[in-house]
Amino acid sequence: MGASAQAIQQADRLAVIHAYRHLYRQGLKAIRYSTPARHVLVNSLRASFRSSPQEELNPSKISNTLRFLERAAETTGMEHKIVRNLMLARFWERPQIAKESRILRSLGLGKEEHQLRKGAYEHFNSTLTRDSSTSILTSETNPIRSTESCIR
């Protein structure tokens, strides 16, 4: 491998690292550093960046997402409410967080409750997938490939 190929590969790697860091910082500002949302944000970003190759990094989509997160951080407007609700939905989607399911399982209703949750989250994820503007915050989609600004 030539020196120029290594330099290009290193530049691509740095671009991915910088994109991740910028998205993480702006995401933290948008959620105002709240504890449960902070963990959901980092888990979503990690899963998304690890599941996609570096070649799919789209700088324009990343910059659109950063602008959306900046607007979410500035005021408690529609952007902030979208980010907050996405983080809340992702928080309760995680199976280890569903604490009330223990009670339902003890009553013999755990399987029905699990199927209901699964169906609800499938619909939720399909809605988010259709609206690719918020897909950066979904764990089901790839942020590098499908992130666009909510407001064009």
C-alpha positions as CSV (number, residue, x, y, z in Angstrom):
1,M,0.0,0.0,0.0
2,G,1.4,3.3,-1.1
3,A,2.0,6.4,1.1
4,S,-0.8,8.3,-0.7
5,A,-3.3,5.4,0.0
6,Q,-2.4,5.4,3.6
7,A,-2.8,9.2,3.8
8,I,-6.3,9.0,2.3
9,Q,-7.3,6.2,4.6
10,Q,-6.0,8.1,7.6
11,A,-8.0,11.2,6.4
12,D,-11.1,9.2,6.1
13,R,-10.7,7.7,9.5
14,L,-10.2,11.2,11.0
15,A,-13.3,12.4,9.2
16,V,-15.4,9.7,10.8
17,I,-13.9,10.4,14.2
18,H,-14.6,14.1,13.9
19,A,-18.2,13.5,12.6
20,Y,-18.8,11.2,15.6
21,R,-17.4,13.8,18.1
22,H,-19.3,16.7,16.6
23,L,-22.6,14.7,16.6
24,Y,-22.0,13.6,20.2
25,R,-21.2,17.1,21.4
26,Q,-24.2,18.7,19.7
27,G,-26.4,15.9,20.8
28,L,-25.4,16.4,24.4
29,K,-26.2,20.1,24.1
30,A,-29.6,19.3,22.5
31,I,-30.6,17.0,25.3
32,R,-29.1,19.4,27.8
33,Y,-26.9,16.7,29.3
34,S,-29.7,14.8,30.9
35,T,-28.6,11.5,32.3
36,P,-30.8,8.9,30.7
37,A,-30.8,10.6,27.3
38,R,-27.0,10.9,27.4
39,H,-26.6,7.2,27.6
40,V,-29.2,6.5,24.9
41,L,-27.5,9.0,22.6
42,V,-24.0,7.5,23.0
43,N,-25.4,4.0,22.5
44,S,-27.3,5.0,19.4
45,L,-24.3,6.8,17.9
46,R,-21.9,3.9,18.7
47,A,-24.2,1.3,17.1
48,S,-24.8,3.4,14.0
49,F,-21.1,4.2,13.4
50,R,-20.0,0.7,14.1
51,S,-22.5,-0.9,11.8
52,S,-21.6,1.1,8.7
53,P,-18.4,1.3,6.6
54,Q,-16.4,4.5,6.4
55,E,-17.1,4.9,2.7
56,E,-20.7,5.8,3.4
57,L,-19.9,9.0,5.3
58,N,-21.9,11.8,3.8
59,P,-20.6,15.2,5.0
60,S,-23.7,17.1,3.8
61,K,-26.0,14.9,5.8
62,I,-23.8,15.1,8.8
63,S,-23.8,18.9,8.6
64,N,-27.6,19.0,8.2
65,T,-28.0,16.9,11.3
66,L,-25.6,19.1,13.2
67,R,-27.6,22.2,12.2
68,F,-30.8,20.4,13.4
69,L,-29.1,19.6,16.7
70,E,-27.9,23.2,17.1
71,R,-31.5,24.4,16.7
72,A,-32.6,21.8,19.2
73,A,-30.0,23.1,21.7
74,E,-30.9,26.8,21.2
75,T,-34.5,26.9,22.2
76,T,-37.2,24.6,23.5
77,G,-38.9,24.5,20.1
78,M,-40.0,21.7,17.8
79,E,-36.5,20.4,17.2
80,H,-35.8,20.0,20.9
81,K,-39.1,18.2,21.5
82,I,-38.4,15.8,18.6
83,V,-34.9,15.0,20.0
84,R,-36.3,14.6,23.6
85,N,-39.1,12.3,22.5
86,L,-36.8,10.2,20.4
87,M,-34.4,9.8,23.3
88,L,-37.3,8.9,25.6
89,A,-38.7,6.3,23.2
90,R,-35.3,4.8,22.7
91,F,-34.8,4.7,26.5
92,W,-37.9,2.6,27.1
93,E,-37.3,0.4,24.1
94,R,-34.2,-1.1,25.7
95,P,-35.2,-4.4,27.2
96,Q,-33.2,-4.1,30.4
97,I,-35.0,-0.8,31.1
98,A,-38.6,-2.2,30.9
99,K,-38.9,-2.6,34.7
100,E,-42.7,-2.8,34.7
101,S,-42.5,-5.9,32.5
102,R,-41.3,-7.9,35.6
103,I,-44.7,-7.3,37.2
104,L,-46.5,-8.4,34.1
105,R,-44.4,-11.5,33.8
106,S,-45.2,-12.5,37.3
107,L,-48.9,-12.2,36.4
108,G,-48.4,-14.3,33.3
109,L,-48.8,-11.4,30.9
110,G,-45.2,-11.0,29.9
111,K,-45.4,-12.6,26.5
112,E,-48.4,-10.5,25.4
113,E,-46.8,-7.4,26.7
114,H,-43.6,-8.2,24.8
115,Q,-45.5,-8.7,21.5
116,L,-47.4,-5.5,22.0
117,R,-44.1,-3.6,22.6
118,K,-42.5,-5.2,19.7
119,G,-45.3,-4.2,17.4
120,A,-45.4,-0.7,18.7
121,Y,-41.7,-0.2,18.2
122,E,-41.8,-1.7,14.7
123,H,-44.4,0.9,13.7
124,F,-42.4,3.6,15.4
125,N,-39.2,2.6,13.6
126,S,-41.0,2.4,10.3
127,T,-42.3,5.9,10.8
128,L,-38.8,7.2,11.6
129,T,-37.4,5.4,8.6
130,R,-39.9,7.0,6.3
131,D,-39.0,10.4,7.8
132,S,-35.3,10.1,7.1
133,S,-34.7,13.5,8.6
134,T,-34.5,12.1,12.1
135,S,-32.8,8.8,11.3
136,I,-29.5,9.9,12.9
137,L,-31.1,9.2,16.3
138,T,-32.6,5.8,15.5
139,S,-30.8,2.7,16.3
140,E,-32.4,0.8,13.4
141,T,-31.0,2.9,10.7
142,N,-27.5,4.1,9.6
143,P,-26.9,7.7,10.4
144,I,-24.1,8.1,7.9
145,R,-26.2,6.9,5.1
146,S,-29.6,8.4,5.7
147,T,-29.3,11.6,7.8
148,E,-30.9,14.7,6.4
149,S,-32.1,17.9,7.9
150,C,-35.6,18.1,9.3
151,I,-36.0,21.6,8.1
152,R,-34.8,22.2,4.5
